[in-house]
Amino acid sequence: MEYIAYTDAKLQFIGTRKHFFRDKQYYVSVFEDYFVMGIVNHSTLIKQTSDAQSPKYKVNIDLNIKLSWDLKKQKNNIIIQSFAFPYNNSYKTLYADHNDLMKFKELLGLSVTYEGIGDLYIPILQIGKGSSAKCSKYFGLKHVCNKGYREVVFKLNGKRTGLGTLTRLMNQAAYKMEVRILKILSPYSQSFLNLKEIYEGDQTYYLVTDYLEGASLSEEIERAKNLPDRRLPIQTIKILMYKLLSNLALLHENKIIHRDLKPDNLMFAKKNDYSSLVLVDFGLATLENLEKYTNQENIRFLFPKCGTPGYVAPEVLNLNPENKYTTKVDIFSSGCILYKLLTGKSVFGGKTFDDVLRSNKKCFIDLDLPPDHIYLTDLSLNLLSQLLNKNAKSRITARQALRHPFFDQINEQSTQVLSSFATNMKFSHNGNLNIQCEEQMSKYEIEENQVNCEMKEEEQNTISIPATKRCSLMNEFQSSSRSPTKLYQKEPSSTIRCFKLFDLASPRGDSNEIEGE
């Protein structure tokens, strides 16, 4: 065993392993890549030499390691009393102080996988439909172990059964890539969705993230249709775009490509605060430095041609399998968003989904728009032309865009003005927000040879599209279903999953199951 420098430990605490004849105390030391447990010397009540090089247990820290937690109901609270860890094809249990275990749990939250999510969280309400797997939902939940409780969100990634080996490997790789990227971005909670913990159930992976109080940009765009200009105020647009480009600058400096930027994937962490915009949904994100988008198993990595039609860069839709694209694809998508904010229309229009996709692929953009001296000005059109440049090499970066004169007039009072504006803005309660086709059509596969919009999701190599949004055969892509030349979109969620509501006033919680379709 390599030398263990105990002075480098991130956390140390004492726990107890219970045995039939005599319990034993262990000194737990947690490091960057592993944790160890050495027996405490009972005669001196200290661990056997603080730099002991032969601890009884050593457990590597990675996502394949699964830890579970055992809770205990007290008079006015619920505490964690122990955790179980894998060792030599079995599980060992260690009891320790609740506060130590909470620190241990928080420290390992992004590095290992936890089990028993229903013991630690209870659902409050469903807050929206996710889009990362076949049955993805977002729920607001409260942690039962923290005083005062805290609200978080679960993103559910279903483990789809009945799939081929290649598809299963790609789904697993997509999940691991999303977790990997969210871990990289965890220090930037003001710019990106903040991952807290990772859980695994029998049929589902759970990503626990912060709860965002605000709406999505697509909802704000829809609300703005009640305003005289049917658009957000120009100062709002400037603040939104400045924050978006600032977030992209951080993202791209970490060599990460989002690949699915659109108003649905831009949310506000705080209500009525348009400067709190964060990027969410990294289910299609990837790393820029991947070698031709292949992984270690030489599987072409995770849908090189992907995104939401209407927001996809031309180098993605017209990708040569031997080439690579860069973070500049997100810059193009941000240009599509700015175009929609300024004009109230999509840069790539069409009556059908096919039309939008075809228009996006051809990438004919007419910026010869009549100026209105408010939204469409020389500065705004110049910025648009640089963001929407079809030549990726000539397209500006996020940092360059932030220095554009379009943003010179942002002032310190803008946030206050926007807060007042948002409070007074009325929301349409018609139940069916008139969102554009390309924004509803989120995340499913497009098969080139035959597309039947009402086929069931379980049928192999098909897609699922709401019956109200029919589309015709797409002839642009002539390739097999596994080819990187197809466009991949993450499919929409359509099933309400069963979950339990726990009454914490009862000793263990009275549960009521709720399910639906």
One Martini backbone bead per residue (centre of mass of N, CA, C, O) as a GRO file, in nm:
protein
  517
    1MET     BB    1   0.097   0.035   0.021
    2GLU     BB    2   0.074   0.348   0.007
    3TYR     BB    3   0.146   0.630   0.141
    4ILE     BB    4  -0.009   0.789   0.426
    5ALA     BB    5  -0.116   1.129   0.456
    6TYR     BB    6  -0.292   1.242   0.721
    7THR     BB    7  -0.257   1.558   0.684
    8ASP     BB    8  -0.445   1.542   0.403
    9ALA     BB    9  -0.704   1.522   0.531
   10LYS     BB   10  -1.042   1.636   0.504
   11LEU     BB   11  -1.146   1.405   0.710
   12GLN     BB   12  -1.211   1.324   1.067
   13PHE     BB   13  -1.340   1.027   1.244
   14ILE     BB   14  -1.539   0.843   1.473
   15GLY     BB   15  -1.634   0.493   1.472
   16THR     BB   16  -1.867   0.203   1.473
   17ARG     BB   17  -1.841  -0.149   1.490
   18LYS     BB   18  -2.074  -0.400   1.514
   19HIS     BB   19  -2.063  -0.681   1.736
   20PHE     BB   20  -2.140  -0.955   1.914
   21PHE     BB   21  -1.913  -0.919   2.143
   22ARG     BB   22  -1.745  -0.655   2.017
   23ASP     BB   23  -1.691  -0.343   1.971
   24LYS     BB   24  -1.545  -0.118   1.719
   25GLN     BB   25  -1.316   0.134   1.669
   26TYR     BB   26  -1.281   0.395   1.416
   27TYR     BB   27  -1.061   0.576   1.205
   28VAL     BB   28  -1.157   0.827   0.983
   29SER     BB   29  -1.008   0.895   0.654
   30VAL     BB   30  -1.035   1.159   0.413
   31PHE     BB   31  -0.971   1.176   0.072
   32GLU     BB   32  -0.971   1.237  -0.256
   33ASP     BB   33  -0.971   0.896  -0.352
   34TYR     BB   34  -1.010   0.806  -0.040
   35PHE     BB   35  -1.086   0.584   0.241
   36VAL     BB   36  -1.002   0.514   0.586
   37MET     BB   37  -0.982   0.240   0.846
   38GLY     BB   38  -0.880   0.247   1.183
   39ILE     BB   39  -0.807   0.116   1.477
   40VAL     BB   40  -0.878   0.180   1.800
   41ASN     BB   41  -0.712   0.238   2.096
   42HIS     BB   42  -0.851   0.162   2.406
   43SER     BB   43  -0.623   0.235   2.613
   44THR     BB   44  -0.600   0.551   2.473
   45LEU     BB   45  -0.828   0.658   2.275
   46ILE     BB   46  -0.657   0.614   2.013
   47LYS     BB   47  -0.514   0.581   1.738
   48GLN     BB   48  -0.300   0.380   1.567
   49THR     BB   49  -0.125   0.580   1.481
   50SER     BB   50  -0.174   0.846   1.274
   51ASP     BB   51   0.036   0.694   1.046
   52ALA     BB   52  -0.093   0.444   0.963
   53GLN     BB   53  -0.021   0.193   0.693
   54SER     BB   54  -0.258  -0.041   0.799
   55PRO     BB   55  -0.551  -0.031   0.735
   56LYS     BB   56  -0.832  -0.221   0.723
   57TYR     BB   57  -0.969   0.006   0.539
   58LYS     BB   58  -1.008   0.062   0.177
   59VAL     BB   59  -1.179   0.320  -0.022
   60ASN     BB   60  -1.262   0.407  -0.319
   61ILE     BB   61  -1.340   0.710  -0.505
   62ASP     BB   62  -1.640   0.664  -0.695
   63LEU     BB   63  -1.930   0.612  -0.886
   64ASN     BB   64  -1.923   0.289  -0.826
   65ILE     BB   65  -1.967   0.371  -0.541
   66LYS     BB   66  -2.195   0.252  -0.282
   67LEU     BB   67  -2.391   0.432  -0.052
   68SER     BB   68  -2.561   0.395   0.262
   69TRP     BB   69  -2.835   0.499   0.481
   70ASP     BB   70  -2.918   0.527   0.834
   71LEU     BB   71  -3.207   0.606   1.010
   72LYS     BB   72  -3.328   0.809   1.296
   73LYS     BB   73  -3.589   0.855   1.516
   74GLN     BB   74  -3.671   1.136   1.686
   75LYS     BB   75  -3.853   1.354   1.850
   76ASN     BB   76  -3.761   1.625   1.640
   77ASN     BB   77  -3.599   1.418   1.449
   78ILE     BB   78  -3.368   1.318   1.188
   79ILE     BB   79  -3.101   1.082   1.171
   80ILE     BB   80  -2.781   0.980   1.110
   81GLN     BB   81  -2.621   0.662   1.219
   82SER     BB   82  -2.527   0.531   0.933
   83PHE     BB   83  -2.304   0.345   0.707
   84ALA     BB   84  -2.260   0.174   0.394
   85PHE     BB   85  -1.989  -0.027   0.260
   86PRO     BB   86  -1.786  -0.162   0.028
   87TYR     BB   87  -1.635  -0.504   0.089
   88ASN     BB   88  -1.559  -0.785  -0.041
   89ASN     BB   89  -1.863  -0.842  -0.154
   90SER     BB   90  -1.964  -0.645   0.079
   91TYR     BB   91  -2.119  -0.493   0.367
   92LYS     BB   92  -2.034  -0.225   0.580
   93THR     BB   93  -2.091  -0.089   0.911
   94LEU     BB   94  -2.103   0.258   1.036
   95TYR     BB   95  -2.103   0.430   1.334
   96ALA     BB   96  -2.200   0.779   1.401
   97ASP     BB   97  -2.209   1.095   1.412
   98HIS     BB   98  -2.422   1.296   1.254
   99ASN     BB   99  -2.232   1.535   1.184
  100ASP     BB  100  -2.011   1.360   1.057
  101LEU     BB  101  -2.193   1.229   0.839
  102MET     BB  102  -2.275   1.490   0.697
  103LYS     BB  103  -1.989   1.570   0.612
  104PHE     BB  104  -1.930   1.311   0.457
  105LYS     BB  105  -2.167   1.335   0.255
  106GLU     BB  106  -2.090   1.615   0.138
  107LEU     BB  107  -1.799   1.541   0.041
  108LEU     BB  108  -1.913   1.283  -0.151
  109GLY     BB  109  -2.152   1.383  -0.342
  110LEU     BB  110  -1.963   1.395  -0.633
  111SER     BB  111  -1.806   1.087  -0.609
  112VAL     BB  112  -2.055   0.918  -0.531
  113THR     BB  113  -2.309   0.672  -0.477
  114TYR     BB  114  -2.633   0.671  -0.366
  115GLU     BB  115  -2.873   0.521  -0.151
  116GLY     BB  116  -3.192   0.574  -0.045
  117ILE     BB  117  -3.365   0.839  -0.119
  118GLY     BB  118  -3.642   0.803   0.044
  119ASP     BB  119  -3.500   0.853   0.332
  120LEU     BB  120  -3.395   1.170   0.270
  121TYR     BB  121  -3.650   1.235   0.088
  122ILE     BB  122  -3.930   1.451   0.008
  123PRO     BB  123  -4.207   1.536  -0.158
  124ILE     BB  124  -4.382   1.823  -0.270
  125LEU     BB  125  -4.352   1.878  -0.596
  126GLN     BB  126  -4.422   1.924  -0.922
  127ILE     BB  127  -4.227   2.147  -1.155
  128GLY     BB  128  -4.163   1.950  -1.408
  129LYS     BB  129  -4.024   1.862  -1.718
  130GLY     BB  130  -3.794   1.671  -1.830
  131SER     BB  131  -3.501   1.557  -2.072
  132SER     BB  132  -3.276   1.307  -2.024
  133ALA     BB  133  -3.498   1.083  -2.058
  134LYS     BB  134  -3.769   0.903  -2.081
  135CYS     BB  135  -3.822   0.958  -1.747
  136SER     BB  136  -3.832   1.287  -1.674
  137LYS     BB  137  -3.816   1.470  -1.362
  138TYR     BB  138  -3.920   1.736  -1.153
  139PHE     BB  139  -3.855   1.792  -0.804
  140GLY     BB  140  -3.956   1.906  -0.498
  141LEU     BB  141  -3.748   1.889  -0.201
  142LYS     BB  142  -3.684   1.769   0.134
  143HIS     BB  143  -3.465   1.755   0.383
  144VAL     BB  144  -3.473   1.547   0.683
  145CYS     BB  145  -3.177   1.639   0.830
  146ASN     BB  146  -3.232   1.943   0.821
  147LYS     BB  147  -3.254   2.227   0.964
  148GLY     BB  148  -3.530   2.379   0.803
  149TYR     BB  149  -3.459   2.285   0.550
  150ARG     BB  150  -3.432   2.208   0.190
  151GLU     BB  151  -3.446   2.288  -0.142
  152VAL     BB  152  -3.474   2.064  -0.416
  153VAL     BB  153  -3.374   1.880  -0.713
  154PHE     BB  154  -3.484   1.625  -0.931
  155LYS     BB  155  -3.317   1.426  -1.170
  156LEU     BB  156  -3.447   1.181  -1.387
  157ASN     BB  157  -3.270   0.883  -1.498
  158GLY     BB  158  -3.348   0.635  -1.690
  159LYS     BB  159  -3.323   0.281  -1.704
  160ARG     BB  160  -3.328   0.141  -1.994
  161THR     BB  161  -3.497  -0.124  -2.117
  162GLY     BB  162  -3.457  -0.329  -2.398
  163LEU     BB  163  -3.171  -0.267  -2.500
  164GLY     BB  164  -2.901  -0.241  -2.653
  165THR     BB  165  -2.572  -0.236  -2.594
  166LEU     BB  166  -2.502   0.033  -2.729
  167THR     BB  167  -2.728   0.204  -2.601
  168ARG     BB  168  -2.650   0.156  -2.308
  169LEU     BB  169  -2.366   0.274  -2.328
  170MET     BB  170  -2.456   0.558  -2.418
  171ASN     BB  171  -2.637   0.624  -2.177
  172GLN     BB  172  -2.415   0.591  -1.965
  173ALA     BB  173  -2.221   0.798  -2.089
  174ALA     BB  174  -2.412   1.040  -2.066
  175TYR     BB  175  -2.439   1.039  -1.761
  176LYS     BB  176  -2.134   1.065  -1.693
  177MET     BB  177  -2.089   1.328  -1.846
  178GLU     BB  178  -2.284   1.506  -1.691
  179VAL     BB  179  -2.149   1.468  -1.416
  180ARG     BB  180  -1.868   1.561  -1.494
  181ILE     BB  181  -1.953   1.850  -1.573
  182LEU     BB  182  -2.095   1.934  -1.306
  183LYS     BB  183  -1.837   1.908  -1.139
  184ILE     BB  184  -1.673   2.127  -1.284
  185LEU     BB  185  -1.917   2.352  -1.227
  186SER     BB  186  -1.961   2.372  -0.910
  187PRO     BB  187  -1.811   2.659  -0.849
  188TYR     BB  188  -2.059   2.790  -1.053
  189SER     BB  189  -2.361   2.856  -0.921
  190GLN     BB  190  -2.428   3.142  -1.077
  191SER     BB  191  -2.423   2.987  -1.384
  192PHE     BB  192  -2.503   2.691  -1.283
  193LEU     BB  193  -2.615   2.404  -1.220
  194ASN     BB  194  -2.613   2.259  -0.892
  195LEU     BB  195  -2.452   1.986  -0.784
  196LYS     BB  196  -2.485   1.765  -0.496
  197GLU     BB  197  -2.603   1.469  -0.572
  198ILE     BB  198  -2.596   1.098  -0.604
  199TYR     BB  199  -2.834   0.856  -0.718
  200GLU     BB  200  -2.958   0.506  -0.690
  201GLY     BB  201  -3.180   0.291  -0.839
  202ASP     BB  202  -3.331   0.038  -1.000
  203GLN     BB  203  -3.440   0.258  -1.254
  204THR     BB  204  -3.269   0.516  -1.134
  205TYR     BB  205  -3.129   0.829  -1.166
  206TYR     BB  206  -3.010   1.089  -0.935
  207LEU     BB  207  -3.008   1.448  -0.947
  208VAL     BB  208  -2.901   1.680  -0.710
  209THR     BB  209  -3.025   2.011  -0.691
  210ASP     BB  210  -3.090   2.314  -0.705
  211TYR     BB  211  -3.340   2.545  -0.649
  212LEU     BB  212  -3.523   2.731  -0.883
  213GLU     BB  213  -3.734   3.009  -0.857
  214GLY     BB  214  -3.747   3.070  -1.138
  215ALA     BB  215  -3.787   3.091  -1.462
  216SER     BB  216  -3.783   3.064  -1.786
  217LEU     BB  217  -3.718   3.220  -2.077
  218SER     BB  218  -3.965   3.114  -2.231
  219GLU     BB  219  -4.169   3.225  -2.024
  220GLU     BB  220  -4.086   3.523  -2.047
  221ILE     BB  221  -4.150   3.550  -2.347
  222GLU     BB  222  -4.451   3.483  -2.317
  223ARG     BB  223  -4.525   3.712  -2.120
  224ALA     BB  224  -4.432   3.952  -2.314
  225LYS     BB  225  -4.689   3.941  -2.507
  226ASN     BB  226  -4.846   4.157  -2.310
  227LEU     BB  227  -4.686   4.371  -2.425
  228PRO     BB  228  -4.664   4.623  -2.644
  229ASP     BB  229  -4.398   4.483  -2.796
  230ARG     BB  230  -4.395   4.167  -2.738
  231ARG     BB  231  -4.139   4.226  -2.554
  232LEU     BB  232  -3.869   4.265  -2.405
  233PRO     BB  233  -3.685   4.484  -2.285
  234ILE     BB  234  -3.385   4.597  -2.389
  235GLN     BB  235  -3.245   4.595  -2.110
  236THR     BB  236  -3.309   4.303  -2.051
  237ILE     BB  237  -3.162   4.179  -2.291
  238LYS     BB  238  -2.882   4.276  -2.215
  239ILE     BB  239  -2.864   4.127  -1.944
  240LEU     BB  240  -2.915   3.843  -2.044
  241MET     BB  241  -2.682   3.830  -2.253
  242TYR     BB  242  -2.451   3.896  -2.062
  243LYS     BB  243  -2.494   3.650  -1.879
  244LEU     BB  244  -2.478   3.432  -2.093
  245LEU     BB  245  -2.188   3.503  -2.194
  246SER     BB  246  -2.053   3.469  -1.920
  247ASN     BB  247  -2.123   3.171  -1.891
  248LEU     BB  248  -1.984   3.080  -2.155
  249ALA     BB  249  -1.701   3.164  -2.083
  250LEU     BB  250  -1.671   2.960  -1.854
  251LEU     BB  251  -1.740   2.707  -2.009
  252HIS     BB  252  -1.513   2.738  -2.236
  253GLU     BB  253  -1.268   2.749  -2.037
  254ASN     BB  254  -1.356   2.432  -1.968
  255LYS     BB  255  -1.415   2.280  -2.243
  256ILE     BB  256  -1.735   2.326  -2.286
  257ILE     BB  257  -2.030   2.193  -2.449
  258HIS     BB  258  -2.365   2.213  -2.459
  259ARG     BB  259  -2.564   2.184  -2.746
  260ASP     BB  260  -2.864   2.314  -2.601
  261LEU     BB  261  -2.931   2.605  -2.663
  262LYS     BB  262  -3.216   2.764  -2.506
  263PRO     BB  263  -3.477   2.898  -2.338
  264ASP     BB  264  -3.539   2.635  -2.170
  265ASN     BB  265  -3.210   2.633  -2.067
  266LEU     BB  266  -3.295   2.908  -1.922
  267MET     BB  267  -3.261   3.023  -1.588
  268PHE     BB  268  -3.382   3.150  -1.271
  269ALA     BB  269  -3.281   3.162  -0.944
  270LYS     BB  270  -3.457   3.426  -0.925
  271LYS     BB  271  -3.705   3.622  -0.869
  272ASN     BB  272  -3.697   3.907  -1.056
  273ASP     BB  273  -3.390   3.818  -1.163
  274TYR     BB  274  -3.213   3.867  -1.464
  275SER     BB  275  -2.910   3.816  -1.341
  276SER     BB  276  -2.977   3.489  -1.255
  277LEU     BB  277  -2.880   3.339  -1.491
  278VAL     BB  278  -2.886   2.990  -1.592
  279LEU     BB  279  -2.755   2.687  -1.682
  280VAL     BB  280  -2.919   2.397  -1.815
  281ASP     BB  281  -2.905   2.098  -1.922
  282PHE     BB  282  -2.633   1.855  -1.972
  283GLY     BB  283  -2.718   1.599  -2.158
  284LEU     BB  284  -2.542   1.715  -2.434
  285ALA     BB  285  -2.283   1.756  -2.321
  286THR     BB  286  -1.928   1.832  -2.384
  287LEU     BB  287  -1.598   1.791  -2.477
  288GLU     BB  288  -1.374   1.948  -2.683
  289ASN     BB  289  -1.117   1.726  -2.648
  290LEU     BB  290  -1.235   1.513  -2.804
  291GLU     BB  291  -1.165   1.238  -3.010
  292LYS     BB  292  -1.392   1.239  -3.237
  293TYR     BB  293  -1.617   1.146  -3.038
  294THR     BB  294  -1.468   0.924  -2.858
  295ASN     BB  295  -1.423   0.657  -2.660
  296GLN     BB  296  -1.262   0.393  -2.513
  297GLU     BB  297  -1.465   0.195  -2.688
  298ASN     BB  298  -1.501   0.338  -2.976
  299ILE     BB  299  -1.749   0.514  -2.943
  300ARG     BB  300  -1.937   0.729  -3.069
  301PHE     BB  301  -1.980   1.034  -2.905
  302LEU     BB  302  -2.277   1.145  -2.838
  303PHE     BB  303  -2.408   1.284  -3.076
  304PRO     BB  304  -2.273   1.506  -3.278
  305LYS     BB  305  -2.568   1.539  -3.398
  306CYS     BB  306  -2.720   1.799  -3.211
  307GLY     BB  307  -3.028   1.932  -3.083
  308THR     BB  308  -3.236   2.221  -3.159
  309PRO     BB  309  -3.420   2.319  -3.389
  310GLY     BB  310  -3.320   2.671  -3.438
  311TYR     BB  311  -3.013   2.633  -3.261
  312VAL     BB  312  -2.816   2.516  -3.475
  313ALA     BB  313  -2.522   2.481  -3.596
  314PRO     BB  314  -2.396   2.422  -3.911
  315GLU     BB  315  -2.148   2.233  -3.821
  316VAL     BB  316  -2.345   2.019  -3.708
  317LEU     BB  317  -2.549   1.952  -3.942
  318ASN     BB  318  -2.267   1.941  -4.145
  319LEU     BB  319  -2.107   1.704  -4.042
  320ASN     BB  320  -1.800   1.562  -4.048
  321PRO     BB  321  -1.688   1.270  -3.910
  322GLU     BB  322  -1.372   1.382  -3.917
  323ASN     BB  323  -1.466   1.617  -3.757
  324LYS     BB  324  -1.473   1.919  -3.557
  325TYR     BB  325  -1.605   2.104  -3.299
  326THR     BB  326  -1.680   2.386  -3.100
  327THR     BB  327  -1.780   2.635  -2.881
  328LYS     BB  328  -1.912   2.801  -3.121
  329VAL     BB  329  -2.195   2.669  -3.120
  330ASP     BB  330  -2.303   2.838  -2.876
  331ILE     BB  331  -2.286   3.113  -3.010
  332PHE     BB  332  -2.498   3.063  -3.222
  333SER     BB  333  -2.730   3.004  -3.025
  334SER     BB  334  -2.720   3.287  -2.894
  335GLY     BB  335  -2.805   3.430  -3.155
  336CYS     BB  336  -3.086   3.301  -3.173
  337ILE     BB  337  -3.183   3.422  -2.906
  338LEU     BB  338  -3.142   3.721  -2.975
  339TYR     BB  339  -3.328   3.729  -3.217
  340LYS     BB  340  -3.586   3.659  -3.057
  341LEU     BB  341  -3.573   3.900  -2.860
  342LEU     BB  342  -3.572   4.133  -3.083
  343THR     BB  343  -3.822   4.014  -3.284
  344GLY     BB  344  -4.011   3.757  -3.186
  345LYS     BB  345  -3.849   3.555  -3.366
  346SER     BB  346  -3.729   3.307  -3.556
  347VAL     BB  347  -3.460   3.252  -3.755
  348PHE     BB  348  -3.602   2.962  -3.804
  349GLY     BB  349  -3.858   2.894  -3.990
  350GLY     BB  350  -4.188   2.725  -3.983
  351LYS     BB  351  -4.472   2.516  -3.996
  352THR     BB  352  -4.278   2.281  -3.950
  353PHE     BB  353  -4.039   2.083  -3.835
  354ASP     BB  354  -3.906   2.035  -4.108
  355ASP     BB  355  -3.871   2.333  -4.184
  356VAL     BB  356  -3.683   2.410  -3.955
  357LEU     BB  357  -3.460   2.206  -4.013
  358ARG     BB  358  -3.404   2.294  -4.305
  359SER     BB  359  -3.339   2.590  -4.244
  360ASN     BB  360  -3.106   2.533  -4.050
  361LYS     BB  361  -2.928   2.377  -4.254
  362LYS     BB  362  -2.903   2.612  -4.465
  363CYS     BB  363  -2.853   2.894  -4.324
  364PHE     BB  364  -3.049   3.140  -4.393
  365ILE     BB  365  -2.970   3.483  -4.308
  366ASP     BB  366  -3.168   3.777  -4.252
  367LEU     BB  367  -3.028   4.110  -4.159
  368ASP     BB  368  -3.224   4.296  -4.341
  369LEU     BB  369  -3.350   4.500  -4.117
  370PRO     BB  370  -3.564   4.720  -4.001
  371PRO     BB  371  -3.517   4.982  -3.817
  372ASP     BB  372  -3.630   5.098  -3.467
  373HIS     BB  373  -3.415   5.217  -3.244
  374ILE     BB  374  -3.428   4.974  -3.019
  375TYR     BB  375  -3.374   4.677  -3.123
  376LEU     BB  376  -3.299   4.768  -3.422
  377THR     BB  377  -2.965   4.825  -3.462
  378ASP     BB  378  -2.648   4.859  -3.541
  379LEU     BB  379  -2.546   4.705  -3.289
  380SER     BB  380  -2.735   4.456  -3.283
  381LEU     BB  381  -2.677   4.362  -3.577
  382ASN     BB  382  -2.374   4.327  -3.543
  383LEU     BB  383  -2.383   4.113  -3.324
  384LEU     BB  384  -2.549   3.910  -3.478
  385SER     BB  385  -2.349   3.866  -3.716
  386GLN     BB  386  -2.124   3.744  -3.523
  387LEU     BB  387  -2.289   3.510  -3.393
  388LEU     BB  388  -2.412   3.413  -3.700
  389ASN     BB  389  -2.168   3.306  -3.821
  390LYS     BB  390  -2.105   3.045  -4.042
  391ASN     BB  391  -1.810   3.087  -3.963
  392ALA     BB  392  -1.652   2.963  -3.698
  393LYS     BB  393  -1.373   3.108  -3.715
  394SER     BB  394  -1.520   3.406  -3.732
  395ARG     BB  395  -1.653   3.371  -3.481
  396ILE     BB  396  -1.712   3.485  -3.190
  397THR     BB  397  -1.660   3.508  -2.867
  398ALA     BB  398  -1.768   3.560  -2.556
  399ARG     BB  399  -1.559   3.774  -2.474
  400GLN     BB  400  -1.595   3.951  -2.724
  401ALA     BB  401  -1.901   4.006  -2.689
  402LEU     BB  402  -1.877   4.157  -2.410
  403ARG     BB  403  -1.720   4.407  -2.574
  404HIS     BB  404  -1.961   4.509  -2.701
  405PRO     BB  405  -2.139   4.807  -2.749
  406PHE     BB  406  -2.424   4.694  -2.679
  407PHE     BB  407  -2.332   4.692  -2.350
  408ASP     BB  408  -2.269   4.994  -2.257
  409GLN     BB  409  -2.574   5.072  -2.129
  410ILE     BB  410  -2.533   4.928  -1.879
  411ASN     BB  411  -2.669   4.966  -1.555
  412GLU     BB  412  -2.721   4.966  -1.210
  413GLN     BB  413  -3.049   5.008  -1.237
  414SER     BB  414  -3.158   4.765  -1.400
  415THR     BB  415  -3.242   4.554  -1.188
  416GLN     BB  416  -3.462   4.726  -1.054
  417VAL     BB  417  -3.635   4.772  -1.302
  418LEU     BB  418  -3.682   4.470  -1.365
  419SER     BB  419  -3.823   4.395  -1.103
  420SER     BB  420  -4.065   4.582  -1.146
  421PHE     BB  421  -4.153   4.471  -1.419
  422ALA     BB  422  -4.204   4.173  -1.329
  423THR     BB  423  -4.426   4.234  -1.117
  424ASN     BB  424  -4.629   4.374  -1.344
  425MET     BB  425  -4.634   4.129  -1.510
  426LYS     BB  426  -4.847   3.942  -1.692
  427PHE     BB  427  -5.010   3.625  -1.701
  428SER     BB  428  -5.106   3.373  -1.897
  429HIS     BB  429  -5.407   3.142  -1.839
  430ASN     BB  430  -5.467   2.936  -2.095
  431GLY     BB  431  -5.268   2.660  -2.061
  432ASN     BB  432  -5.153   2.733  -2.367
  433LEU     BB  433  -4.862   2.795  -2.464
  434ASN     BB  434  -4.742   2.961  -2.761
  435ILE     BB  435  -4.509   2.768  -2.848
  436GLN     BB  436  -4.283   2.688  -3.044
  437CYS     BB  437  -4.205   2.406  -3.200
  438GLU     BB  438  -3.889   2.400  -3.134
  439GLU     BB  439  -3.949   2.418  -2.812
  440GLN     BB  440  -4.118   2.149  -2.779
  441MET     BB  441  -3.905   1.988  -2.947
  442SER     BB  442  -3.763   1.789  -2.704
  443LYS     BB  443  -3.582   1.520  -2.719
  444TYR     BB  444  -3.528   1.329  -2.995
  445GLU     BB  445  -3.530   1.103  -3.248
  446ILE     BB  446  -3.429   1.108  -3.593
  447GLU     BB  447  -3.553   0.930  -3.856
  448GLU     BB  448  -3.488   0.909  -4.196
  449ASN     BB  449  -3.668   0.675  -4.336
  450GLN     BB  450  -3.889   0.667  -4.084
  451VAL     BB  451  -4.170   0.870  -3.960
  452ASN     BB  452  -4.379   0.804  -3.678
  453CYS     BB  453  -4.553   1.010  -3.457
  454GLU     BB  454  -4.740   0.756  -3.306
  455MET     BB  455  -4.537   0.587  -3.195
  456LYS     BB  456  -4.405   0.408  -2.969
  457GLU     BB  457  -4.129   0.436  -2.764
  458GLU     BB  458  -4.046   0.121  -2.755
  459GLU     BB  459  -3.982   0.127  -3.036
  460GLN     BB  460  -3.746   0.063  -3.244
  461ASN     BB  461  -3.614   0.337  -3.393
  462THR     BB  462  -3.792   0.568  -3.261
  463ILE     BB  463  -4.028   0.824  -3.207
  464SER     BB  464  -4.171   1.091  -2.996
  465ILE     BB  465  -4.469   1.275  -3.078
  466PRO     BB  466  -4.697   1.481  -3.050
  467ALA     BB  467  -5.001   1.464  -3.207
  468THR     BB  468  -5.015   1.788  -3.253
  469LYS     BB  469  -4.705   1.738  -3.387
  470ARG     BB  470  -4.664   1.685  -3.690
  471CYS     BB  471  -4.452   1.499  -3.917
  472SER     BB  472  -4.248   1.442  -4.176
  473LEU     BB  473  -4.044   1.327  -4.385
  474MET     BB  474  -3.682   1.312  -4.366
  475ASN     BB  475  -3.448   1.374  -4.639
  476GLU     BB  476  -3.173   1.499  -4.545
  477PHE     BB  477  -3.113   1.215  -4.402
  478GLN     BB  478  -2.890   0.958  -4.537
  479SER     BB  479  -2.898   0.714  -4.291
  480SER     BB  480  -2.834   0.543  -4.038
  481SER     BB  481  -2.929   0.525  -3.701
  482ARG     BB  482  -2.598   0.524  -3.614
  483SER     BB  483  -2.528   0.778  -3.742
  484PRO     BB  484  -2.364   1.094  -3.716
  485THR     BB  485  -2.574   1.238  -3.934
  486LYS     BB  486  -2.775   1.263  -3.726
  487LEU     BB  487  -3.029   1.401  -3.533
  488TYR     BB  488  -3.020   1.469  -3.184
  489GLN     BB  489  -3.288   1.440  -2.943
  490LYS     BB  490  -3.423   1.474  -2.657
  491GLU     BB  491  -3.678   1.329  -2.522
  492PRO     BB  492  -3.983   1.353  -2.411
  493SER     BB  493  -4.179   1.357  -2.149
  494SER     BB  494  -4.479   1.129  -2.049
  495THR     BB  495  -4.438   1.027  -1.742
  496ILE     BB  496  -4.571   0.975  -1.430
  497ARG     BB  497  -4.420   0.901  -1.155
  498CYS     BB  498  -4.390   0.717  -0.880
  499PHE     BB  499  -4.461   0.840  -0.546
  500LYS     BB  500  -4.392   0.955  -0.210
  501LEU     BB  501  -4.566   1.059   0.087
  502PHE     BB  502  -4.442   1.190   0.391
  503ASP     BB  503  -4.518   1.171   0.737
  504LEU     BB  504  -4.321   1.309   0.988
  505ALA     BB  505  -4.516   1.262   1.241
  506SER     BB  506  -4.455   0.988   1.206
  507PRO     BB  507  -4.229   0.753   1.278
  508ARG     BB  508  -4.192   0.675   0.935
  509GLY     BB  509  -4.427   0.732   0.758
  510ASP     BB  510  -4.700   0.799   0.577
  511SER     BB  511  -4.805   0.652   0.275
  512ASN     BB  512  -4.874   0.776  -0.065
  513GLU     BB  513  -4.963   0.677  -0.375
  514ILE     BB  514  -4.870   0.829  -0.693
  515GLU     BB  515  -5.015   0.802  -1.020
  516GLY     BB  516  -4.944   0.840  -1.380
  517GLU     BB  517  -4.980   0.949  -1.745
   0.00000   0.00000   0.00000
